[in-house]
């Protein structure tokens, strides 16, 4: 005779926190009109030029996506760089973070050096 195992309702399992207690639902994100400007602290008297430069976005949720195809050799070099950053420099970064940092560095170099930028030289050689 088959035995029926009684257990928690699937909804209870999904909505329970540690120890089976009901979890608090996530707080809804506030609606911010597109025209609203974030509050800003008073600007310093002398702006720092390095602060004005855009940087890699790092570990944040990204809304936009591109697909980049790389060769096996390029992917291997990217993985080796990731391991070197972790092993030799104590920096834990995933491949996406490394690529975003490299793109930011290339765009900063282009903005600063124009025709003499490394990106211009590399693309002109292709």
C-alpha atoms as one frame of an Amber mdcrd trajectory, in Angstrom:
protein
   0.000   0.000   0.000   1.556   3.344  -1.031   2.229   5.816   1.730   1.470
   9.466   1.253   4.061  11.734   2.809   2.587  14.844   4.293   4.687  17.979
   4.211   4.595  21.678   3.971   2.651  23.417   1.241   5.010  24.566  -1.587
   3.909  28.152  -0.972   5.011  27.862   2.638   8.417  26.545   1.593   8.988
  29.377  -0.840   7.828  32.040   1.595   9.673  30.816   4.649  12.817  32.277
   6.078  15.475  30.585   8.193  14.081  27.902  10.470  10.812  27.703   8.548
   9.510  31.021   9.854   7.623  33.234   7.407   9.987  35.583   5.634   9.315
  39.270   5.220   8.397  40.101   1.627  10.972  42.244  -0.175  10.383  45.953
   0.160   9.014  47.459  -3.059  11.276  49.836  -4.890  10.061  53.424  -4.682
   8.701  54.942  -7.865  11.047  57.676  -8.993   9.930  59.871 -11.876  12.371
  59.978 -14.774  12.666  63.738 -14.393  13.625  63.612 -10.727  17.225  64.476
 -10.026  19.039  62.768  -7.156  19.988  64.919  -4.225  23.590  65.989  -4.370
  25.977  67.085  -1.680  27.571  70.481  -2.022  30.260  70.376  -4.711  33.851
  70.922  -3.566  35.493  74.198  -4.518  38.120  72.443  -6.685  36.669  69.408
  -8.493  38.975  66.433  -8.688  39.681  65.676 -12.398  40.004  61.946 -11.669
  36.564  61.938 -10.039  34.973  63.353 -13.198  36.251  60.410 -15.240  33.771
  57.543 -15.625  34.895  54.257 -14.125  33.917  50.645 -14.614  30.565  49.881
 -13.064  31.758  46.883 -11.066  29.313  44.638  -9.247  25.978  46.291  -9.770
  22.853  45.209 -11.568  23.213  46.061 -15.229  20.142  46.858 -17.285  21.824
  46.816 -20.696  23.628  43.935 -22.319  25.881  43.313 -25.286  27.249  40.038
 -26.575  30.933  39.840 -27.343  32.429  36.885 -29.172  36.025  36.009 -28.366
  38.409  33.371 -29.615  39.423  30.461 -27.408  42.840  32.053 -27.000  41.290
  35.360 -25.882  39.029  33.541 -23.427  42.009  31.605 -22.070  43.958  34.856
 -21.618  40.966  36.414 -19.849  40.756  33.435 -17.463  44.506  33.611 -16.831
  44.186  37.321 -16.047  41.313  36.580 -13.634  43.409  33.958 -11.828  46.461
  36.235 -11.766  44.394  39.078 -10.278  43.162  36.727  -7.553  46.437  34.861
  -6.907  48.997  37.652  -7.154  46.977  40.750  -6.296  44.204  39.470  -4.024
  41.511  40.899  -6.325  38.452  38.731  -6.876  36.761  39.728 -10.124  34.626
  37.814 -12.575  35.242  37.987 -16.315  32.488  40.551 -16.845  33.996  42.889
 -14.258  37.418  42.568 -15.885  35.966  43.312 -19.326  34.016  46.343 -18.018
  37.193  47.660 -16.356  39.198  47.167 -19.539  36.537  48.937 -21.618  36.479
  51.837 -19.140  40.297  52.088 -19.284  40.278  52.068 -23.093  37.563  54.737
 -23.278  39.354  56.902 -20.686  42.581  56.608 -22.707  40.717  57.554 -25.902
  39.124  60.591 -24.219  42.458  61.709 -22.793  44.808  60.986 -25.702  42.563
  61.068 -28.776  44.464  59.954 -31.882  47.398  58.802 -29.733  45.251  56.417
 -27.671  46.098  52.713 -27.563  42.594  51.883 -28.840  43.165  53.986 -31.979
  46.520  52.300 -32.597  45.096  48.788 -32.152  42.038  49.382 -34.324  44.114
  51.073 -37.041  46.265  47.916 -37.285  43.287  45.627 -38.030
